[in-house]
Amino acid sequence: MAFIVALLVLFGALSIFNIVLTVGLVRRVRELSTKQRAPMPPRADLPPVMRAEGERVEPFRAVTVREEPVSEDFLAVGPVLLGVFAYGCTSCHERIPEFLSFVAAQDYRRDQVLVILVGKTADFTEELPLLDPIATVVVERRQGPVARALGVKAYPALAVIGAGGIVRAAGAGMNSLTPVHESA
């Protein structure tokens, strides 16, 4: 009989231990799920994707997909809408149609839009026919001359560059761009 009592006490202790462990795990899961649902930090808390507002773009030289030379002189008059998109970047792929719509809605001319595609020309067979008619397009490797001059740290990088090559607005999303032409 003592043996049965001992087994019942052991079984009761294991059951209580199991309940305590389960309650602890449920609390931990709730904590983790609350952290995952936390809102994204405001845009100001995100690291910059390129040179910040008010900074000047450094000198650069490159060749467009039309074999035309392009340099920092392209940015001298302003405003110039800029988009830097990398091959293999899902956000970049999603942002290109929004960028095209923005260019059309704001009525930018081809000589006011500069697009840098990071990768190989063959990587952008779908995008080039859409971008080339509305933008001056440069394809370069990662940290190529234009990306370095712009201080690109992440993709996509979007900006409005004012007269003299001064960054007026920059960020990773379309909401970071000035919605209308700014005066030079």
C-alpha positions in Angstrom: 0.0 0.0 0.0 2.9 2.4 0.8 4.2 1.7 -2.7 0.9 2.9 -4.3 0.8 6.0 -2.1 4.3 6.8 -3.1 3.4 6.4 -6.8 0.4 8.7 -6.4 2.5 11.3 -4.7 5.1 11.1 -7.5 2.4 11.2 -10.2 0.9 14.3 -8.4 4.2 16.0 -8.2 4.9 15.4 -11.9 1.5 16.7 -12.8 2.0 19.9 -10.9 5.5 20.3 -12.5 3.9 19.8 -15.9 1.3 22.4 -15.2 3.9 25.0 -14.0 6.0 24.3 -17.1 3.0 24.6 -19.5 2.0 27.9 -17.9 5.6 29.2 -18.3 5.7 28.2 -21.9 2.3 29.9 -22.6 3.6 33.1 -21.1 6.8 33.0 -23.1 4.8 32.4 -26.4 2.5 35.3 -25.6 5.6 37.6 -25.0 7.2 36.5 -28.3 4.0 37.0 -30.3 3.5 40.5 -28.8 7.0 41.4 -29.8 6.4 40.2 -33.4 3.3 42.3 -33.7 5.1 45.4 -32.6 4.8 48.2 -35.1 7.7 49.1 -37.4 9.8 52.0 -36.2 9.0 55.4 -37.7 10.9 56.2 -40.9 13.2 58.5 -39.0 14.6 55.5 -37.0 15.5 53.5 -40.1 19.1 53.8 -41.3 19.6 56.0 -44.4 19.7 54.2 -47.7 21.9 56.8 -49.4 23.2 60.4 -48.8 21.0 62.3 -46.5 18.9 65.4 -47.3 21.1 68.4 -47.8 24.2 66.4 -48.8 25.9 66.8 -52.2 26.4 63.9 -54.6 30.1 63.3 -55.3 31.5 63.5 -58.8 31.0 60.4 -61.0 31.4 59.2 -64.6 29.4 56.3 -66.2 27.9 55.2 -69.5 24.2 54.7 -70.1 22.6 51.7 -71.7 22.4 53.9 -74.8 26.2 54.2 -74.7 25.9 57.9 -73.7 28.2 59.4 -71.1 26.6 60.6 -67.9 28.2 62.4 -65.0 27.4 64.6 -62.0 26.6 67.3 -64.5 23.3 65.4 -65.2 22.3 66.5 -61.7 23.4 70.1 -62.0 20.1 71.7 -63.0 17.7 69.7 -60.9 15.3 68.5 -59.9 16.2 65.0 -60.9 14.3 61.9 -59.8 16.6 59.1 -58.9 16.0 55.3 -58.5 18.6 52.7 -57.6 17.4 49.1 -58.0 19.4 45.9 -57.5 19.0 42.5 -59.2 17.6 39.9 -56.9 16.1 42.5 -54.5 12.4 41.7 -54.0 11.6 45.2 -52.7 13.3 46.7 -55.8 11.2 44.5 -58.1 8.0 45.6 -56.3 9.1 49.3 -56.3 9.8 49.7 -60.1 6.1 49.8 -61.2 5.4 52.4 -58.5 8.4 54.4 -59.7 7.2 54.2 -63.3 3.7 55.5 -62.2 5.3 58.2 -60.1 7.4 59.4 -63.1 4.3 59.5 -65.3 2.1 61.2 -62.7 4.7 63.9 -62.0 5.4 64.4 -65.7 9.2 64.1 -65.4 11.1 64.2 -68.7 13.7 61.5 -69.6 16.5 64.0 -68.9 15.1 64.5 -65.4 15.1 60.8 -64.3 18.2 58.8 -63.6 17.9 55.1 -62.9 20.8 52.9 -61.7 20.3 49.2 -62.1 22.8 47.2 -60.0 23.7 43.9 -61.7 24.2 42.9 -65.3 22.3 44.2 -68.3 21.0 40.6 -68.9 19.5 40.6 -65.4 17.1 43.4 -66.4 15.5 42.2 -69.6 12.0 42.9 -68.4 12.7 46.2 -66.7 14.9 47.9 -69.4 12.2 48.2 -72.0 10.0 49.9 -69.4 12.6 52.2 -67.9 14.7 53.2 -70.9 12.0 55.3 -72.6 11.3 57.4 -69.5 14.8 57.5 -67.8 18.5 57.8 -68.4 19.5 54.3 -67.3 22.9 53.1 -66.1 23.7 49.4 -65.3 26.6 48.9 -63.0 28.0 46.4 -60.5 27.5 46.8 -56.7 29.2 49.9 -55.5 29.9 51.1 -59.0 30.9 54.7 -59.6 27.3 56.2 -59.5 26.2 54.2 -56.4 29.4 55.3 -54.6 28.8 58.9 -55.6 25.3 58.7 -54.2 26.4 56.9 -51.1 24.0 54.0 -51.7 23.9 51.6 -48.7 20.7 49.7 -49.3 18.3 48.9 -52.1 16.0 50.3 -53.4 17.3 53.9 -52.9 15.0 56.7 -54.2 15.7 60.4 -54.2 15.0 63.8 -55.6 18.3 65.6 -56.3 18.0 69.4 -56.5 20.2 71.9 -58.4 23.9 71.5 -57.8 23.6 67.8 -56.9 22.1 68.5 -53.5 19.8 65.7 -52.1 16.4 67.1 -51.5 14.6 63.9 -50.4 15.8 60.3 -50.1 14.5 57.0 -48.8 13.6 53.4 -49.7 9.9 54.0 -50.4 7.9 56.2 -52.7 6.5 58.1 -49.8 10.0 59.5 -49.2 10.0 61.4 -52.5 8.7 64.9 -53.0 5.3 64.5 -54.6 5.6 67.3 -57.2 8.4 69.0 -59.1 10.3 71.3 -56.9 11.7 74.5 -58.2 15.5 74.6 -58.8 
